[in-house]
C-alpha cells in the first residue's frame, strides 16, 4: 500500500492529513509546555516542515527504518512513535521512550522502526548506511531513511556515507530538509551549491529537489526512491525545500534575529497544512474532526506523562551496558 | 595444547566466531589482502565477500555504518588497520557506540568490535606509531581489551565478539609474530580478570600491551640481583581488575606500571590512582610509572628508542622502589 506513489484512498489521505495535524499540534503544545517549565532540556520544533515527514513516512512500512536529527519530533510522529511515551520522555519521566536519559534530541521507538534522533549533526547518515547494510544481509527488501538538514550536507559523514551506499548499493534514502538555515547560518553562505540534490551526482546516485511544503509531491518522489532501494538499485538523495516557522530552538522568537519578517510571511502563505487540505481533499468537517481527535490524543499523552514517576537516582546506571 | 602466533590466534578466533554466528562479519581497508591483513587470512574464501568487506578510506563513514549494523542486530568486526587512523572515527565511537544504548533507554545493543592495531618501535613515525587506548579509557559505555599473548588474544577476542557492547580491541603489532601455546577447543576469557604472568613477592610490575614482555625480562634481571618481582597483566583496562591488581600490591608493597603510551594521562595514571585508593596502607613507596616520554614518537631509530619504554627503564625504576625499605 505505501508504495502506491500518488493514488490514494480517501482513508489514506485523511490519515496523512491527521498525521500532519498531530505533528503541528504536538510541536505547538511542546513549545507551550516548554515555556511553562514542564519540559526537561531543550526542544527544536519543526512547525512548517510537516509535509516532509508525512510525505516520506507515508511511503514506508513499519519494518523500514528512520534515523533523524535534533529536530526530529515530526519524523518520530510520522513513523508511528508512541505519543504518551514520547511526551513522558520530554517531561523526563521514567516511562519515557529513553528512560529519561536522552530527552527530545534522542527520541527513538525501535518497535516502530525508529532508530533514533541523533544530535551530532550528520551522525545519523553513516548509521543509516549501516542499517541499510544489515537490511541487505537480511534480504527482505527493507529500506533505511536518514533525515537531515541543509547544514548537515556539508559534514564529511554525508559524503563518506553516500559514497559507501553508492558502491555497495545499500537501500538508503537521504532526505534533506533544506529549511535554508543551520541555526543562524543562511544556506547560501555555507553551501557551495544552490540545490543540495545536485551533490548526489558526485556519488553516481540520483538527486531530486522537491517542494517540501506539498505532502503529495514529497510522497511521490519518496515512493520512487523507496522502490529503487527495495529493488537493490542503491541510494537516492531527496532535497525538500521547506521552512521552519519557529526559531532554531526554544530561545528564539518566530523568525529570530537572522531572518526577515517578509521572508517568514512569504513562506507562511505556503503553510503545508493549508496546502494539504487542498491536495488531499479534506473537507471542513473532516478537518474539524481531525483537530478534535488530535487534541484528545495530546491530552491523553500529557496525562500519561504527568502521572508517570520520575526516574530513581539509581537509574543513572541503567542501560549503560547490555 | 598447540602453538601459534598472536596474529594466527586472532585469525583462528575470527574463523571460529564467523562459523558460529552468521551475523558476525568483517569490514576494513584491504581486509581481503593476505599480506596487508594476515588476521583475516582465508575468511573471504570460506565465508564469502559479503561478510568480509574491503571498505573505502572512510573511517568516519564505515565506523558509523558498523554502529548502524550493530543497532540492527548484526555483529560487525572492524579492522581499523592502525589506531592512528581511528582518530577520524571518534564521533561514531565515543558519541554513538558508547552512548546509544544508554541514550535510547536500552532500545538497542551495540554489538560491535573495533580491532585497533597499534604501537611503535619500527620507525613508522608520529602518526603511525601511537598507543591511544588511554584516550578512550575515559568514555563510559566502552569496553577496552589489551591482550598480550596468543592464548589471551584468542580468548578475549571471542569474548569481545560475543559481547553485546562496543569493545575497543587493542592489538600490539609488535606481538603479531610472537608464538605461544593455545588451549584446544572453544574457550573464552572474561573481561575484568587480570592474569599473573610471573609470581613474585618483593615488587609488583604491572605491564600493558607490549610492556608485559619487558616486565618479564625486567623480573629476570631483578631476580639475578636477589629481588622477586611479580608481573601482572590486567588484560582489559575497562573493566579494570583493580581487585586482582590490589591483591598483588598488598603482597609486595611496591608497584611499577609500564605502558607504551605517553605518561601524562596514560593508562598507568588510572591504574595508579585506583591502586593507591584500594591498597594505600600496603604501599612502602609511591607507585611509579614507566611510559613513552611526552613527545610524539619520532621516526629516527635512536630517537624513537629514547622516547619509548624498555626493559632497562623498568629495571631502573624498580630498583629505585626496591631501595626504599
Boltz contact constraints between the chains, C-beta under 6 A:
constraints:
  - contact:
      token1: [A, 97]
      token2: [B, 105]
      max_distance: 6.0
  - contact:
      token1: [A, 98]
      token2: [B, 104]
      max_distance: 6.0
  - contact:
      token1: [A, 98]
      token2: [B, 105]
      max_distance: 6.0
  - contact:
      token1: [A, 99]
      token2: [B, 105]
      max_distance: 6.0
  - contact:
      token1: [A, 101]
      token2: [B, 102]
      max_distance: 6.0
  - contact:
      token1: [A, 101]
      token2: [B, 103]
      max_distance: 6.0
  - contact:
      token1: [A, 101]
      token2: [B, 105]
      max_distance: 6.0
  - contact:
      token1: [A, 102]
      token2: [B, 103]
      max_distance: 6.0
  - contact:
      token1: [A, 106]
      token2: [B, 103]
      max_distance: 6.0
  - contact:
      token1: [A, 108]
      token2: [B, 104]
      max_distance: 6.0
  - contact:
      token1: [A, 108]
      token2: [B, 107]
      max_distance: 6.0
  - contact:
      token1: [A, 110]
      token2: [B, 107]
      max_distance: 6.0
  - contact:
      token1: [A, 115]
      token2: [B, 71]
      max_distance: 6.0
  - contact:
      token1: [A, 116]
      token2: [B, 104]
      max_distance: 6.0
  - contact:
      token1: [A, 120]
      token2: [B, 91]
      max_distance: 6.0
  - contact:
      token1: [A, 120]
      token2: [B, 95]
      max_distance: 6.0
  - contact:
      token1: [A, 123]
      token2: [B, 91]
      max_distance: 6.0
  - contact:
      token1: [A, 123]
      token2: [B, 96]
      max_distance: 6.0
  - contact:
      token1: [A, 126]
      token2: [B, 61]
      max_distance: 6.0
  - contact:
      token1: [A, 126]
      token2: [B, 64]
      max_distance: 6.0
  - contact:
      token1: [A, 126]
      token2: [B, 65]
      max_distance: 6.0
  - contact:
      token1: [A, 127]
      token2: [B, 64]
      max_distance: 6.0
  - contact:
      token1: [A, 127]
      token2: [B, 67]
      max_distance: 6.0
  - contact:
      token1: [A, 127]
      token2: [B, 68]
      max_distance: 6.0
  - contact:
      token1: [A, 129]
      token2: [B, 65]
      max_distance: 6.0
  - contact:
      token1: [A, 130]
      token2: [B, 65]
      max_distance: 6.0
  - contact:
      token1: [A, 130]
      token2: [B, 66]
      max_distance: 6.0
  - contact:
      token1: [A, 130]
      token2: [B, 68]
      max_distance: 6.0
  - contact:
      token1: [A, 130]
      token2: [B, 69]
      max_distance: 6.0
  - contact:
      token1: [A, 131]
      token2: [B, 68]
      max_distance: 6.0
  - contact:
      token1: [A, 131]
      token2: [B, 72]
      max_distance: 6.0
  - contact:
      token1: [A, 133]
      token2: [B, 69]
      max_distance: 6.0
  - contact:
      token1: [A, 134]
      token2: [B, 69]
      max_distance: 6.0
  - contact:
      token1: [A, 134]
      token2: [B, 72]
      max_distance: 6.0
  - contact:
      token1: [A, 134]
      token2: [B, 74]
      max_distance: 6.0
  - contact:
      token1: [A, 156]
      token2: [B, 60]
      max_distance: 6.0
  - contact:
      token1: [A, 157]
      token2: [B, 60]
      max_distance: 6.0
  - contact:
      token1: [A, 160]
      token2: [B, 58]
      max_distance: 6.0
  - contact:
      token1: [A, 160]
      token2: [B, 60]
      max_distance: 6.0
  - contact:
      token1: [A, 160]
      token2: [B, 61]
      max_distance: 6.0
  - contact:
      token1: [A, 161]
      token2: [B, 61]
      max_distance: 6.0
  - contact:
      token1: [A, 164]
      token2: [B, 61]
      max_distance: 6.0
  - contact:
      token1: [A, 319]
      token2: [B, 101]
      max_distance: 6.0
  - contact:
      token1: [A, 319]
      token2: [B, 102]
      max_distance: 6.0
  - contact:
      token1: [A, 319]
      token2: [B, 106]
      max_distance: 6.0
  - contact:
      token1: [A, 320]
      token2: [B, 102]
      max_distance: 6.0
  - contact:
      token1: [A, 321]
      token2: [B, 165]
      max_distance: 6.0
  - contact:
      token1: [A, 322]
      token2: [B, 109]
      max_distance: 6.0
  - contact:
      token1: [A, 322]
      token2: [B, 164]
      max_distance: 6.0
  - contact:
      token1: [A, 322]
      token2: [B, 165]
      max_distance: 6.0
